[in-house]
């Protein structure tokens, strides 16, 4: 938090009394001055700063990963060179076994298992063959039944489709006939009109051709007499040119009319051909063929179904379930015994190594001693995954959240941590302290150590400071300036020469200061300790020597 300016505030008093123009004697003035000095109070200017709310408690350092190691074999221990409390690295050999007796047992077991397997397999094979035949017949019958059902449905659908198609085709053909007749009639009407127009165009064309020939003859005659009649030649030329233009136009019109007639004739032909093709469709024939094929397939499926049912419902000749299970169990026991011995020998030859960096927290064996399969040998606790377990009282656990940062101190070392887990089950009894002993139900919290090292000791007490909340660059008051009354939280402020009571809203609270959310503004003057003064008393502010020094800095 930023430095606070400390001011001296004095309550004013009349130090001079004038009666009839005469000053009261000096001892009266001195008394007034002494009374004013006796009422002086300290004040501070409201400034911004940072507030960190922490929860301090004690806990126990524990490993976050613990593994109890059990013996994989029945054997003598040939090596177990470690003690409780030893620090071991991952991969360090810790235990080795003498496997001589186990290897002899394995050889005998293999011979016994082989003999049992041959007898068992012969009986089981014969039983399985009979059972498989019957099971296959049952499965095949079920599959065939499904196929028969599907094929029956297909036959019904084809028969219905064939009946429906015949009715639909009858209606469609009637509609098509009416449509084709209507379209043909319309096209034939257009054709007659086009043919008349073609005949008219042909006559115009023939007339234009005759006129052109006449104009050509006249032009040729005029050309021969051109020397005597130049004007006649020019007139003949103009008539010839016009006759050529008329002939070309008549020819183009005739050809267009002829093309129109041909197109109408083609349309009529295509329409009649399409109608004839539609009448010759063989869709109903295809459906009839599909129906006959489906009926044949259905008959064949029904025959196969009856054959498979006869096999499935007949006498299987297989072993009973109880007899087969007994033989299987005996054989499995023999196989397991042999396999277990082989696997145990392989495991025993590997010995036991440390799976991770850690500390030996328990040891149950010694070199030369006999161990049995599943017997507890030792316990290894990790020093890389380390936590501190703390109990939080009801006064603080609501402020603690997973993910909050913490500082952990023990064995002269300081580590950084993170709140990893908060238990949802309360524990009763005395434990640790959150600035006070916990005597009621408490909640267990796990603080993960983020930067463990080789100086970690498991099981020791640790001091934990959890950063429960933080506010930066906010209005701050020292805790002694914040008061709690029946109407809520308030502080004393100096305003317009008067000491006033001001309601405030607080936020993050530390040991020595409090965040002020609402109620006062930066730069206002707050009185931490009003002494015997009351709200409404008039005061004056006087700078203290301490404030002057701080301002100089």
C-alpha positions in Angstrom: 0.0 0.0 0.0 1.2 3.6 -0.7 2.4 5.8 2.1 -0.3 7.5 4.1 -0.1 11.2 5.0 -0.8 11.8 8.7 -2.4 15.2 9.6 -3.2 16.7 12.9 -6.8 18.0 13.2 -7.7 20.4 16.1 -11.1 21.3 17.3 -11.3 25.2 17.3 -12.1 27.0 20.5 -12.4 30.7 21.4 -9.0 31.7 22.7 -9.8 35.4 23.2 -12.8 36.8 24.9 -13.4 40.6 24.7 -15.6 42.2 27.3 -16.2 45.9 26.9 -13.1 46.2 24.7 -10.8 44.7 27.4 -8.9 41.4 26.8 -9.4 38.6 29.3 -6.2 37.8 31.2 -3.6 35.5 29.7 -4.4 32.4 31.9 -7.9 32.2 30.2 -6.2 32.2 26.7 -3.8 29.5 27.9 -6.7 27.4 29.1 -8.5 27.6 25.7 -5.2 26.6 23.9 -4.7 23.6 26.2 -8.3 22.5 25.6 -7.8 22.7 21.8 -4.6 20.8 21.9 -6.3 18.1 24.1 -8.9 17.6 21.3 -6.4 17.1 18.4 -6.8 13.9 16.3 -4.8 12.3 13.6 -6.1 12.1 10.0 -4.9 10.6 6.8 -5.5 11.3 3.1 -7.4 8.6 1.1 -5.1 7.2 -1.6 -5.0 4.3 -4.0 -2.9 1.2 -3.5 -2.8 -2.6 -3.8 -4.5 -5.0 -1.3 -3.8 -8.7 -1.1 -6.0 -10.9 1.1 -4.2 -13.9 2.4 -5.1 -16.9 4.5 -2.3 -18.4 6.7 -2.5 -21.9 7.9 -0.4 -24.9 8.7 -0.4 -28.3 6.9 1.5 -31.5 6.3 3.7 -32.2 3.3 2.4 -35.3 1.5 3.2 -37.1 -1.8 0.7 -36.7 -4.6 1.7 -40.1 -5.9 2.2 -43.2 -3.8 2.6 -46.8 -4.8 2.6 -49.9 -2.6 4.8 -52.6 -4.2 3.8 -56.2 -3.9 5.8 -59.4 -4.6 5.1 -60.9 -8.1 6.5 -64.3 -7.1 7.0 -66.9 -4.3 10.8 -66.8 -3.9 13.7 -65.8 -1.7 14.9 -62.2 -1.7 18.5 -62.0 -3.0 18.8 -58.3 -2.8 16.9 -55.5 -1.0 19.5 -52.8 -0.4 17.5 -49.8 0.8 16.0 -48.4 4.0 12.9 -46.4 5.0 13.6 -42.7 4.2 16.0 -43.4 1.4 15.7 -41.1 -1.7 15.8 -43.2 -4.9 15.8 -42.3 -8.5 13.5 -43.8 -11.2 14.9 -47.0 -12.6 17.0 -47.8 -9.6 17.1 -51.6 -8.9 15.6 -52.2 -5.4 14.7 -55.9 -5.2 15.9 -59.1 -6.9 14.8 -62.7 -6.4 16.3 -66.3 -6.3 14.0 -68.3 -8.7 15.6 -71.8 -8.6 12.7 -73.5 -6.9 10.1 -71.7 -9.1 11.8 -72.8 -12.3 11.7 -76.5 -11.2 8.0 -76.2 -10.4 7.4 -74.8 -13.8 9.0 -77.8 -15.6 6.7 -80.2 -13.8 3.7 -78.1 -14.4 4.4 -77.9 -18.2 4.4 -81.7 -18.5 1.1 -82.1 -16.5 -0.6 -79.4 -18.5 0.4 -81.0 -21.8 -1.2 -84.3 -20.8 -4.4 -82.6 -19.6 -4.6 -80.5 -22.7 -4.6 -83.4 -25.1 -7.4 -85.2 -23.3 -9.5 -82.1 -22.9 -9.0 -81.0 -26.4 -10.2 -84.3 -27.9 -13.5 -84.2 -25.9 -14.1 -80.6 -26.5 -13.4 -80.8 -30.2 -16.0 -83.5 -30.7 -18.5 -81.7 -28.6 -17.9 -78.4 -30.3 -18.3 -79.9 -33.8 -21.7 -81.3 -32.9 -22.7 -78.1 -31.2 -21.4 -75.9 -34.0 -23.4 -77.9 -36.6 -26.6 -77.3 -34.6 -25.8 -73.7 -33.8 -25.0 -73.0 -37.5 -28.3 -74.6 -38.5 -30.1 -72.4 -36.0 -28.4 -69.3 -37.3 -29.0 -70.3 -40.9 -32.6 -71.0 -40.1 -33.0 -67.6 -38.6 -31.3 -66.0 -41.6 -33.4 -68.0 -44.0 -36.6 -67.0 -42.2 -35.7 -63.4 -42.5 -35.0 -63.9 -46.2 -38.4 -65.8 -46.7 -40.2 -62.9 -45.0 -38.5 -60.3 -47.2 -39.0 -62.3 -50.4 -42.7 -62.9 -49.5 -43.1 -59.1 -49.1 -41.3 -58.6 -52.4 -43.7 -61.0 -54.2 -46.7 -59.2 -52.8 -45.4 -55.8 -53.7 -44.7 -57.0 -57.3 -48.2 -58.4 -57.7 -49.7 -55.2 -56.4 -47.5 -53.1 -58.6 -48.5 -55.2 -61.7 -52.2 -54.7 -60.9 -51.8 -51.0 -60.2 -49.6 -50.5 -63.3 -52.2 -52.0 -65.6 -54.8 -49.6 -64.2 -52.5 -46.7 -64.4 -51.4 -47.4 -67.9 -55.0 -47.6 -69.1 -55.7 -44.1 -67.7 -52.4 -42.7 -69.0 -53.0 -44.1 -72.5 -56.4 -42.5 -72.7 -54.9 -39.2 -71.6 -52.0 -39.5 -74.1 -54.4 -40.4 -76.9 -56.5 -37.3 -76.2 -53.4 -35.1 -76.0 -51.9 -36.5 -79.2 -55.1 -36.1 -81.1 -55.5 -32.5 -79.9 -51.9 -31.7 -80.8 -52.1 -33.5 -84.2 -55.3 -31.6 -85.0 -53.7 -28.3 -84.2 -50.5 -29.1 -86.2 -52.6 -30.3 -89.2 -54.6 -27.1 -89.1 -51.3 -25.1 -89.1 -50.0 -27.3 -92.0 -53.0 -26.5 -94.2 -52.6 -22.8 -93.6 -48.9 -23.1 -94.3 -49.5 -25.1 -97.5 -51.9 -22.4 -98.7 -49.3 -19.8 -98.0 -46.7 -21.9 -99.8 -48.9 -22.2 -102.9 -49.5 -18.4 -102.9 -45.8 -17.8 -102.5 -45.1 -20.2 -105.4 -47.5 -18.3 -107.7 -45.9 -15.0 -106.7 -42.5 -16.5 -107.3 -43.5 -17.8 -110.8 -44.9 -14.4 -111.7 -41.7 -12.6 -110.5 -39.6 -15.0 -112.5 -41.7 -14.3 -115.7 -41.4 -10.6 -115.0 -37.7 -10.9 -114.6 -37.3 -12.7 -117.9 -39.4 -10.1 -119.7 -37.3 -7.3 -118.1 -34.1 -9.1 -119.2 -35.4 -9.4 -122.8 -36.3 -5.7 -122.8 -32.9 -4.7 -121.4 -31.1 -6.8 -124.0 -33.1 -5.1 -126.7 -32.5 -1.7 -125.2 -28.8 -2.4 -125.0 -28.7 -3.2 -128.7 -30.3 0.1 -129.5 -28.4 2.1 -127.0 -26.7 4.3 -129.5 -30.0 5.7 -130.7 -32.0 5.5 -127.4 -29.9 6.0 -124.3 -32.9 7.0 -122.2 -34.7 3.8 -123.1 -31.6 1.8 -122.1 -31.5 3.4 -118.6 -35.3 2.8 -118.1 -34.8 -0.9 -119.1 -31.9 -1.2 -116.7 -34.0 0.1 -113.8 -36.9 -2.2 -114.6 -34.5 -5.2 -114.8 -32.9 -4.3 -111.4 -36.4 -4.0 -109.8 -37.4 -7.3 -111.4 -34.3 -9.0 -109.9 -35.1 -7.7 -106.5 -38.7 -8.8 -106.7 -37.6 -12.2 -107.9 -35.1 -12.6 -105.0 -37.7 -11.5 -102.4 -40.3 -13.9 -103.9 -37.8 -16.8 -103.9 -36.8 -16.2 -100.2 -40.5 -16.0 -99.2 -41.3 -19.2 -101.1 -38.3 -21.1 -99.5 -39.3 -19.9 -96.0 -42.9 -21.1 -96.6 -41.7 -24.4 -97.9 -39.4 -24.9 -94.8 -42.4 -24.1 -92.5 -44.5 -26.7 -94.2 -41.7 -29.3 -93.8 -41.2 -28.5 -90.1 -44.9 -28.9 -89.4 -44.9 -32.2 -91.3 -41.9 -33.4 -89.2 -43.6 -32.4 -85.9 -46.7 -34.4 -86.8 -44.5 -37.4 -87.7 -42.5 -37.2 -84.4 -45.7 -36.8 -82.4 -47.3 -39.9 -83.9 -44.1 -41.9 -83.6 -43.7 -41.0 -79.9 -47.3 -41.9 -79.2 -46.8 -45.3 -80.9 -43.6 -46.0 -78.9 -45.4 -45.2 -75.7 -48.2 -47.6 -76.6 -45.6 -50.4 -77.1 -43.9 -50.1 -73.6 -42.9 -53.3 -72.0 -43.0 -52.2 -68.4 -45.7 -54.6 -67.6 -43.8 -57.4 -69.2 -40.7 -56.6 -67.0 -42.8 -56.6 -63.9 -44.3 -60.0 -64.8 -40.8 -61.4 -65.3 -39.7 -60.0 -61.9 -42.7 -61.5 -60.2 -42.1 -65.0 -61.7 -38.4 -64.8 -60.6 -39.3 -63.7 -57.1 -41.9 -66.5 -56.8 -39.2 -69.1 -57.8 -36.7 -67.7 -55.3 -39.3 -67.8 -52.5 -40.1 -71.5 -53.1 -36.3 -72.3 -53.0 -35.8 -70.4 -49.8 -38.7 -72.1 -48.1 -37.2 -75.5 -49.0 -33.8 -74.6 -47.5 -35.5 -73.2 -44.4 -37.3 -76.5 -43.7 -34.0 -78.4 -44.1 -32.1 -76.2 -41.6 -35.0 -76.4 -39.0 -34.8 -80.2 -39.1 -31.1 -80.0 -38.2 -31.5 -77.3 -35.6 -34.3 -79.1 -33.8 -32.7 -82.6 -33.9 -30.4 -84.4 -31.4 -27.1 -82.6 -31.4 -24.9 -85.2 -29.7 -22.9 -82.5 -28.0 -21.8 -82.5 -24.4 -24.1 -81.0 -21.8 -23.4 -77.5 -20.6 -22.4 -78.7 -17.1 -20.0 -81.4 -18.5 -18.4 -79.1 -21.0 -18.0 -76.4 -18.4 -16.4 -78.8 -16.0 -13.9 -80.0 -18.6 -13.2 -76.4 -19.6 -12.6 -75.4 -16.0 -10.2 -78.3 -15.4 -8.2 -77.4 -18.5 -8.2 -73.7 -17.7 -6.8 -74.4 -14.3 -4.0 -76.4 -15.8 -3.2 -73.7 -18.3 -3.3 -71.0 -15.8 -1.0 -72.8 -13.5 1.5 -73.3 -16.3 1.2 -69.9 -17.7 1.3 -68.3 -14.3 4.6 -70.0 -13.5 6.1 -68.8 -16.8 4.9 -65.3 -16.3 6.0 -65.3 -12.7 9.5 -66.4 -13.6 9.7 -63.7 -16.3 8.5 -61.1 -13.7 10.9 -62.4 -11.1 13.9 -62.2 -13.4 13.1 -58.5 -14.0 13.2 -57.8 -10.3 11.7 -54.5 -9.0 12.9 -51.0 -9.9 11.8 -47.6 -8.7 9.1 -46.4 -11.1 9.7 -42.7 -10.3 11.8 -40.5 -8.2 10.7 -40.8 -4.6 11.3 -41.7 -1.0 10.9 -45.2 0.6 8.2 -44.8 3.2 7.8 -48.4 4.3 9.8 -51.6 4.1 8.5 -55.1 4.9 11.4 -57.4 3.6 15.0 -58.2 4.2 17.7 -59.9 2.1 17.5 -63.7 2.3 13.9 -63.7 3.5 11.1 -65.6 1.9 8.3 -63.7 0.2 5.0 -64.9 -1.2 3.1 -63.7 -4.3 1.1 -60.6 -3.4 3.0 -59.9 -0.2 3.6 -56.2 0.5 7.3 -55.4 0.1 7.7 -51.6 0.4 6.0 -48.3 -0.4 7.4 -45.6 -2.7 6.2 -42.0 -2.5 7.0 -39.5 -5.2 9.0 -36.3 -4.5 8.1 -34.8 -7.9 4.4 -34.7 -7.3 4.1 -33.2 -3.9 1.2 -31.5 -2.0 0.5 -29.9 1.3 -2.8 -30.9 3.0 -4.4 -28.2 5.2 -7.6 -27.9 7.1 -9.6 -24.8 6.6 -12.0 -23.5 9.2 -15.5 -22.4 8.4 -14.3 -18.8 8.7 -12.0 -19.0 5.7 -12.8 -22.0 3.4 -15.5 -20.0 1.5 -12.7 -17.6 0.4 -10.5 -20.4 -0.9 -10.9 -21.5 -4.5 -9.1 -24.0 -6.7 -6.4 -22.4 -8.8 -5.4 -19.7 -6.2 -1.7 -19.3 -5.7 0.1 -20.0 -2.4 3.5 -19.7 -0.7 4.7 -22.7 1.2 7.5 -22.7 3.7 9.2 -25.7 5.5 12.6 -27.0 6.3 14.1 -23.5 5.6 12.8 -23.6 2.0 10.1 -21.6 0.3 8.0 -23.0 -2.6 5.3 -21.7 -4.8 2.0 -23.7 -4.9 -1.5 -23.8 -6.3 -4.7 -24.8 -4.7 -5.4 -28.1 -6.4 -8.4 -29.6 -4.7 -11.0 -28.6 -2.0 -12.7 -31.6 -0.4 -16.5 -31.5 -0.4 -16.7 -33.4 2.9 -16.0 -31.6 6.2 -13.7 -33.2 8.9 -14.4 -32.6 12.6 -11.8 -32.0 15.3 -8.8 -29.7 16.2 -6.2 -29.3 13.5 -3.7 -26.6 12.6 -4.5 -23.0 12.7 -6.0 -20.3 10.4 -4.7 -17.6 12.7 -6.5 -19.7 15.3 -7.0 -23.4 16.2 -9.7 -25.2 14.3 -12.2 -26.7 16.8 -15.2 -27.3 14.6 -15.8 -29.0 11.3 -13.1 -28.1 8.8 -12.6 -28.7 5.1 -9.5 -30.4 3.7 -7.7 -28.5 0.9 -4.8 -29.8 -1.1 -2.0 -27.3 -2.2 0.2 -28.6 -5.0 3.8 -27.6 -4.8 4.7 -26.2 -8.3 8.5 -26.2 -8.0 9.6 -29.2 -5.9 13.3 -30.1 -5.6 15.6 -32.5 -3.8 15.1 -30.6 -0.5 11.5 -31.9 -0.2 10.8 -33.8 3.1 7.5 -35.8 3.3 5.4 -35.7 6.5 6.8 -32.5 7.9 4.7 -29.5 8.9 4.6 -26.6 6.5 3.4 -23.0 6.8 1.0 -22.1 3.9 0.0 -18.6 2.9 -2.8 -18.6 0.3 -3.5 -15.6 -1.8 -7.3 -15.6 -1.4 -8.0 -12.3 -3.2 -6.2 -9.3 -4.7 -7.2 -5.8 -5.8 -4.8 -3.4 -7.5 -4.8 0.4 -7.8 -7.9 0.8 -5.6 -8.9 3.1 -2.8 -7.3 1.8 0.4 -7.7 2.5 4.1 -5.8 1.0 7.1 -7.9 -1.6 9.0 -7.9 0.7 12.1 -9.8 3.4 10.1 -12.6 1.0 9.2 -15.4 0.6 11.8 -18.4 -1.8 12.0 -21.6 -0.7 13.7 -25.2 -1.8 13.9 -25.9 0.0 10.7 -23.0 -1.4 8.8 -19.4 -0.5 8.0 -18.3 3.2 8.3 -15.4 5.6 8.8 -14.9 9.1 10.2 -14.1 11.8 7.7 -13.1 15.4 7.9 -15.5 17.5 5.8 -15.9 21.3 5.8 -14.2 21.6 9.1 -16.5 19.0 10.8 -16.0 15.4 11.7 -18.7 13.3 10.0 -19.6 9.6 10.0 -19.6 8.1 6.5 -21.0 4.7 5.5 -18.7 2.7 3.2 -18.6 -0.5 1.3 -15.5 -2.6 1.6 -13.9 -5.3 -0.7 -10.7 -7.2 -0.3 -9.4 -7.2 3.2 -5.8 -7.7 4.3 -4.3 -7.8 7.8 -3.3 -4.1 7.7 -5.6 -2.5 5.0 -9.0 -2.7 3.4 -10.2 -2.0 -0.2 -12.9 0.7 -0.2 -15.4 0.1 -3.0 -17.9 2.9 -2.2 -18.5 5.7 0.2 -15.3 7.9 0.0 -13.2 9.4 -2.8 -9.5 9.7 -3.3 -8.1 12.8 -1.6 -10.6 12.9 1.2 -9.3 13.0 4.8 -10.2 10.1 7.1 -9.8 10.1 11.0 -8.7 6.6 12.1 -9.3 7.2 15.8 -11.8 9.8 16.8 -11.1 9.4 20.5 -13.9 10.9 22.6 -15.1 13.1 19.8 -18.6 12.9 18.4 -20.1 13.3 15.0 -20.6 17.0 14.2 -17.7 18.4 16.2 -15.9 21.3 14.5 -12.3 20.6 13.7 -9.3 22.2 11.9 -6.5 20.4 10.1 -2.9 21.2 11.0 0.0 19.6 9.3 2.3 17.5 11.5 6.0 17.2 11.2 5.6 13.6 9.9 3.5 14.8 7.0 5.9 17.5 6.1 8.7 15.0 6.0 6.7 12.6 3.7 5.8 15.5 1.4 9.5 16.4 1.1 10.2 12.8 0.1 
